[in-house]
Amino acid sequence: MKKITTIALFLILPGMAAFLLFNLWPIVYSVYLAFTNAQLGNFPIQAPDTEPLKFVGLENFRWILSDEKFRSAFMWTWIFVATSVTLKVLVGTFLSLLYNSKYVKGKMIYRSLLIIPWALPLLFSVTVWRFMFDPVFGPINQILKSIGVSTLPNWTNDPFWGIVALNIIEVWLAYPFMITVITAALQSVPSTLVEAAIIDGASYWQRLRHVVLPIVGKPIAFATILTSAASFQYFMVPYIYNAGLFEDKFILLYGFRKAFGAAPHYGRAAAVMIIATLVLAVYMYVNVRITKLQEGAKG
């Protein structure tokens, strides 16, 4: 038995070493940096006439929490989570119900087209959307102009219209995931229950509300929690779309600017990472408890 245990440990050591090196060690090192004054000039190497790298305790966290731009980014991040997740759930549920309707023909074709946002590279998708929202040459403003809109939105330089554009882009990028989860849940609804409700005289909306949605509620809640966590970590899309416009609108983009902006301060950027991670962990835990998803896992 001891020989077998020794061989097993020998076989898993390379995997454990790789995990510690590529996953755990960067996290631990980032936590360490969050409690130091690491910045350009003393990290990763010490430059002449600069303050040496040292432990500063909670100073970075105090600085971040008192920064107006961080508070703005934190607030706007949650606003985006609320708006984008609501739109994604509504659009995903509507399209799932539509594609599962017996009156819709060519369902296989529609479902195969749903993977387009997944198949296209993110850089390509966002670049195309940025062109579509271009205030001068973009087709969206051209359409608005053709129907008589006099004051055209500045989608790429106005923060409000920029957030609206990001919501539209996020819905387009995320609806395949929502439809996949919700459609699978809808197909698990027993047809006998729906038929019984029809016999009892229930309308379509009554069947949807009292029969279908209670059964698919947990899968929708699961998809909602996952997509809301993704919205909270929104970074690549606003960065490609217009990083300067959204620097104080998304918490991860704010942290990125602290690390790689005009005056890099790696300690403060690491502090932003820790704050975002803790907030997201609490958010996920609370939502899982509220929706009782863990009970389904235990069952």
C-alpha positions in Angstrom: 0.0 0.0 0.0 2.8 2.4 0.9 4.5 1.7 -2.4 1.3 2.5 -4.3 0.8 5.7 -2.3 4.4 6.8 -3.1 3.9 6.1 -6.8 0.6 8.0 -6.8 2.2 11.0 -5.1 5.0 10.9 -7.5 2.6 11.0 -10.5 0.5 13.9 -9.1 3.5 16.0 -8.1 4.0 17.5 -11.6 0.4 18.6 -11.8 0.5 20.1 -8.3 3.7 21.9 -9.1 2.1 23.3 -12.3 -1.0 24.4 -10.4 1.0 26.1 -7.7 3.3 27.9 -10.3 0.6 29.1 -12.8 -2.4 29.5 -10.6 -1.8 29.9 -6.9 1.5 31.7 -6.9 0.3 34.7 -9.0 -2.6 35.1 -6.7 -0.5 35.0 -3.6 2.1 37.4 -5.1 -0.7 39.8 -6.1 -2.0 39.8 -2.5 1.5 40.5 -1.3 1.8 43.5 -3.7 -1.5 44.9 -2.5 0.2 45.6 0.9 3.3 47.3 -0.6 4.1 50.5 -2.3 5.0 48.6 -5.6 5.1 51.1 -8.5 7.1 52.0 -11.5 10.6 52.9 -10.2 10.8 50.3 -7.3 9.2 47.3 -8.9 10.3 44.9 -10.3 13.7 46.5 -9.9 14.8 49.4 -7.8 15.6 52.6 -9.8 18.0 55.3 -8.4 16.4 58.1 -6.4 13.1 56.4 -5.8 11.4 55.2 -2.7 12.3 51.5 -2.1 9.7 48.7 -2.1 8.2 48.4 1.4 5.2 47.1 3.3 2.5 49.8 3.7 -0.3 47.8 5.3 -3.8 48.9 4.3 -2.6 52.2 2.8 -3.4 51.1 -0.8 -6.9 50.1 0.2 -7.6 53.4 2.0 -6.4 55.3 -1.0 -8.5 53.3 -3.4 -11.7 53.5 -1.3 -11.2 57.3 -1.0 -10.6 57.8 -4.7 -13.7 59.3 -6.5 -12.9 57.5 -9.7 -13.0 54.1 -7.9 -16.3 54.9 -6.3 -17.7 56.0 -9.7 -16.3 52.8 -11.3 -17.8 50.7 -8.5 -21.2 52.3 -8.9 -21.3 52.2 -12.7 -20.2 48.5 -12.7 -23.3 47.6 -10.6 -25.5 49.7 -12.8 -24.2 47.8 -15.8 -24.7 44.5 -14.1 -28.3 45.4 -13.4 -29.1 46.6 -16.9 -27.2 44.1 -18.9 -28.3 41.1 -16.9 -31.9 42.1 -17.1 -31.7 42.5 -20.8 -29.8 39.2 -21.3 -32.4 37.3 -19.2 -35.3 38.8 -21.0 -33.9 38.4 -24.5 -32.7 34.9 -23.7 -36.0 33.8 -22.3 -38.0 35.4 -25.1 -35.9 33.8 -27.9 -35.9 30.4 -26.1 -39.7 30.4 -25.8 -39.9 31.6 -29.4 -37.6 28.9 -30.8 -39.4 26.2 -28.7 -42.8 27.2 -30.1 -44.5 24.6 -32.4 -45.5 27.4 -34.7 -41.9 28.4 -35.5 -40.5 26.6 -38.6 -36.8 25.9 -39.3 -35.7 25.7 -35.7 -32.6 23.8 -36.5 -31.4 26.6 -38.8 -32.1 29.2 -36.2 -30.3 27.3 -33.5 -27.3 26.7 -35.6 -27.1 30.5 -36.3 -27.1 31.2 -32.5 -23.5 30.1 -32.2 -22.3 33.0 -34.4 -21.4 35.3 -31.4 -19.5 32.4 -29.9 -17.7 31.5 -33.1 -16.4 35.0 -33.9 -13.3 36.3 -32.1 -14.1 38.9 -29.4 -11.8 41.4 -30.9 -13.5 41.1 -34.3 -17.0 41.3 -32.9 -16.3 44.4 -30.8 -14.5 46.1 -33.6 -17.4 45.6 -35.9 -19.9 46.9 -33.3 -17.7 49.9 -32.7 -17.9 50.7 -36.5 -21.7 50.2 -36.4 -21.9 52.7 -33.5 -19.6 55.2 -35.1 -21.4 58.6 -34.7 -20.5 59.8 -38.3 -20.1 56.7 -40.5 -21.9 54.0 -38.5 -25.0 52.4 -40.0 -27.0 52.8 -36.7 -26.8 56.6 -36.8 -27.4 56.6 -40.5 -30.6 54.7 -40.0 -31.6 57.0 -37.2 -30.9 60.0 -39.4 -33.0 58.5 -42.2 -36.0 58.2 -40.0 -35.8 61.8 -38.9 -33.8 61.8 -35.7 -32.2 65.2 -35.6 -29.9 64.8 -32.5 -27.9 61.7 -33.1 -26.3 59.8 -30.2 -22.5 60.0 -29.8 -22.1 56.3 -29.1 -18.3 56.3 -28.8 -17.6 59.4 -26.8 -20.6 60.1 -24.6 -20.6 58.0 -21.4 -24.4 57.5 -21.3 -24.8 56.4 -24.9 -21.5 54.4 -24.6 -23.1 52.4 -21.7 -26.2 51.9 -23.8 -24.0 50.6 -26.7 -22.2 48.2 -24.3 -25.5 46.8 -23.1 -26.5 46.0 -26.7 -23.1 44.5 -27.4 -23.2 42.4 -24.3 -26.7 41.1 -25.1 -25.5 40.0 -28.5 -22.4 38.3 -27.1 -24.2 36.5 -24.2 -27.6 35.5 -25.7 -26.3 32.1 -27.1 -25.3 31.1 -23.5 -28.7 32.2 -22.1 -30.6 30.4 -24.9 -28.6 27.2 -24.5 -29.3 27.0 -20.7 -33.0 28.1 -20.9 -33.8 26.0 -23.9 -32.4 22.9 -22.2 -34.5 23.7 -19.2 -37.7 24.2 -21.3 -37.2 20.9 -22.9 -37.3 19.2 -19.5 -40.8 20.6 -18.7 -43.2 17.6 -18.8 -45.7 17.9 -21.7 -48.3 16.3 -19.5 -48.4 19.2 -17.1 -48.8 21.7 -20.0 -51.5 19.6 -21.5 -53.3 19.4 -18.2 -53.2 23.1 -17.8 -54.7 23.5 -21.3 -57.5 21.1 -20.4 -58.1 23.2 -17.3 -58.6 26.3 -19.5 -55.3 28.1 -18.7 -54.2 30.7 -21.1 -50.7 30.8 -22.6 -49.5 33.3 -20.1 -51.0 31.4 -17.2 -49.3 28.2 -18.3 -46.0 30.1 -18.7 -46.3 31.7 -15.3 -47.7 28.9 -13.2 -46.3 25.8 -15.0 -43.3 26.5 -17.1 -41.4 29.2 -15.2 -41.5 27.5 -11.8 -39.9 24.4 -13.3 -37.2 26.3 -15.2 -36.6 28.8 -12.4 -33.4 27.3 -11.0 -31.6 26.9 -14.4 -32.6 30.6 -15.2 -31.3 31.6 -11.8 -28.1 29.7 -12.4 -27.5 31.4 -15.8 -28.4 34.8 -14.3 -25.8 34.4 -11.5 -23.1 33.3 -13.9 -23.8 36.1 -16.4 -24.0 38.7 -13.7 -20.6 37.6 -12.5 -19.3 38.0 -16.0 -20.8 41.5 -16.3 -19.2 42.5 -13.0 -15.8 41.4 -14.5 -16.4 43.3 -17.7 -13.1 44.4 -19.1 -12.2 43.4 -22.6 -15.2 44.9 -24.4 -15.1 48.4 -22.9 -11.3 48.3 -23.3 -11.5 47.6 -27.0 -14.5 49.9 -27.5 -13.1 53.0 -25.8 -10.9 52.4 -22.8 -10.5 56.1 -22.0 -14.2 56.7 -21.9 -14.9 53.9 -19.5 -11.9 54.2 -17.2 -14.1 55.3 -14.3 -17.1 53.2 -15.3 -15.8 49.6 -14.8 -13.9 48.4 -11.8 -11.5 46.1 -13.6 -10.7 48.7 -16.3 -10.0 51.2 -13.4 -7.6 48.7 -11.9 -5.9 48.0 -15.2 -5.3 51.7 -15.7 -3.7 51.9 -12.2 -1.3 49.2 -13.2 -0.5 50.2 -16.8 -1.6 53.8 -17.1 0.5 57.0 -17.1 1.7 56.5 -13.5 1.7 52.8 -12.9 1.1 51.8 -9.2 1.0 48.0 -8.9 0.2 48.0 -5.2 -3.0 49.9 -5.8 -3.9 47.9 -8.8 -3.5 44.7 -6.8 -5.7 46.2 -4.1 -8.4 46.8 -6.7 -8.1 43.2 -7.7 -8.6 42.0 -4.1 -11.6 44.3 -3.5 -13.2 43.1 -6.7 -12.6 39.5 -5.9 -14.1 39.8 -2.3 -17.1 41.7 -3.5 -17.8 39.2 -6.3 -17.3 36.3 -3.8 -19.8 37.7 -1.4 -22.2 38.5 -4.3 -22.0 34.9 -5.6 -22.5 33.4 -2.1 -25.5 35.6 -1.3 -27.2 34.8 -4.6 -26.6 31.1 -4.3 -28.1 31.1 -0.9 -31.1 33.2 -1.9 -31.8 31.0 -5.0 -31.0 27.8 -3.0 -29.0 26.4 -5.9 -26.8 24.5 -3.4 -29.9 22.5 -2.4 -30.3 21.3 -5.9 -26.6 20.4 -6.0 -27.0 18.3 -2.8 -30.1 16.6 -4.2 
